[in-house]
Amino acid sequence: MKLFDLITEKEVLNPTENLGTIEISGVCCDTRTIKAGEAFFALAGVNSDGAKYARESAEKGAVCIVAEKHFAEAISVPTVIVRDVREAFARACFAAAGDPQKKITIIGVTGTNGKTTITNVIKKILSDAGKKCAMFTTVGYDVCGAFYPSTHTTPPPEKLAPLFAEAYANGAEYAVMEVSSHAVAQKRIGALSFDVGIFTNITRDHLDYHKTMEEYTRVKASFFAYCKHAVINLDDERAHDIAAGAVGDVHFVSAKKDAEYKIENISIAPEGMSYTLCREGEKTPISLAVAGDFNIYNTAEAAIACKILGIEEKDIVASLADFGGVAGRMETVAKNALPYTVIIDYAHTPDALIKALTACRKITRGTLYCVFGCGGNRDRGKRFEMGDIATRLADIAVITSDNPRNEEPESIIADIVSGVQDGRSNFVTIVSRQEAIEYTLENAKAGDVILLAGKGHETYIIDKDGTHYFSEKDVVMNFTERKEF
């Protein structure tokens, strides 16, 4: 194939007669994996610039370099200058895979919290309605016949394009995916057009990357330039900032304000929840068998997206009624083996922890415990916030480790404890996460609720020695086997 089969001539800033005739065997952005005959795209990274590797790529057999500017040093192969090399690379990856994204209806979900739940709900509704739907989440990539553990919430285009091609080959009509702020900023989705985009909420997260909430919001909003329809949670304080980025139709949903879609008649009980989704006089009663009142918003946005896609209301309602939740998202474990309730949730941001603890409080008859930590080599600013939140909203906080990476766990715990306000003493610190969980399980009594926050679906802990297997479910189940209740 020729280079201009993968990128268009109109995006090239230095067109010559010869560039369009360059024969290439594929595309690459990593000199560690490049093969002779490929075009090398010089992407600027967080800590490095792909331009630094241009000469190396040529020495390893690249037949041309695609970049945003000419290099100071001479390169032995042609350099193709484009306005946006990341977007060009994304389109080239998908073009090389046969443009499968153009044959699939795509739904994207962005926001700080709730993305995984909504993607799973949408896949369930579509599947229950007889549609074949691929799914790309923080947990893994389901391509309608194979499942791959995730490497990124939203894979880079050189991985995403082949996955889309495999999904299409397996009969996928739809694809629903989490869209991270990193993916938007890095143009990983530059080749995609979303039929529906969903915004959940935006709270403090990833400020080690985006630096400010304003920039984080701007990036999230820019996602909706790729969407035909935008479904936006109007009850988030930055909803209008997000909507400003939309180029298609905007559909607001709210439980508190006037909106196109209104959530009314909310009822919450230990065994589940219900609400009515209203639009222009039409009322749709929805029942759920999952915990966490924030799942009212999650399921409402999923239902609206599926309505936009043409799924019948009765199919949406029936599918939601038997939705059993998502692993690691307000997931009750060892339900019949313990006299108290243990819930695992991925809450690892201040807002997510507030929502998870608030939801747990509504079903707690006794003491509410919260076992949590904060990740190392990530935004330190949220640590003291989470220390305040946990000791304010839980009766007892057990502060422990959560992927300390290259930091000392004790140092992270000290940062969390620094946020404890007003002389509160309702916390203990236990460095080992397993010991922290077992301590809580040992002390809890009938009617209590234990929230294990931060790890969710993860089955590992990352520390300075590497990645180690660790499952909170295993810890709980092993404890129940040793104890008699």
Secondary structure as UniProt FT lines:
FT   HELIX           3..5
FT   HELIX           9..11
FT   TURN            17..18
FT   HELIX           19..21
FT   STRAND          26..28
FT   TURN            31..33
FT   TURN            36..37
FT   STRAND          38..41
FT   HELIX           50..53
FT   HELIX           54..59
FT   TURN            60..61
FT   STRAND          64..67
FT   STRAND          79..82
FT   HELIX           85..96
FT   TURN            97..98
FT   HELIX           100..103
FT   STRAND          105..110
FT   HELIX           115..128
FT   TURN            129..130
FT   STRAND          133..136
FT   STRAND          140..142
FT   STRAND          147..149
FT   HELIX           157..169
FT   TURN            170..171
FT   STRAND          174..178
FT   HELIX           181..185
FT   TURN            186..191
FT   STRAND          194..199
FT   HELIX           207..210
FT   HELIX           213..222
FT   HELIX           223..226
FT   STRAND          227..233
FT   TURN            234..235
FT   TURN            237..238
FT   HELIX           239..243
FT   TURN            244..245
FT   STRAND          249..254
FT   STRAND          261..269
FT   TURN            270..271
FT   STRAND          272..279
FT   TURN            280..281
FT   STRAND          282..288
FT   HELIX           294..308
FT   TURN            309..310
FT   HELIX           313..321
FT   TURN            327..328
FT   STRAND          331..333
FT   TURN            335..337
FT   STRAND          341..345
FT   HELIX           350..361
FT   TURN            362..363
FT   STRAND          368..372
FT   TURN            376..377
FT   HELIX           381..393
FT   STRAND          396..399
FT   TURN            405..406
FT   HELIX           409..417
FT   TURN            418..419
FT   TURN            422..423
FT   STRAND          427..429
FT   HELIX           433..443
FT   TURN            446..447
FT   STRAND          449..453
FT   TURN            456..457
FT   STRAND          460..463
FT   TURN            464..465
FT   STRAND          466..469
FT   HELIX           472..482
//
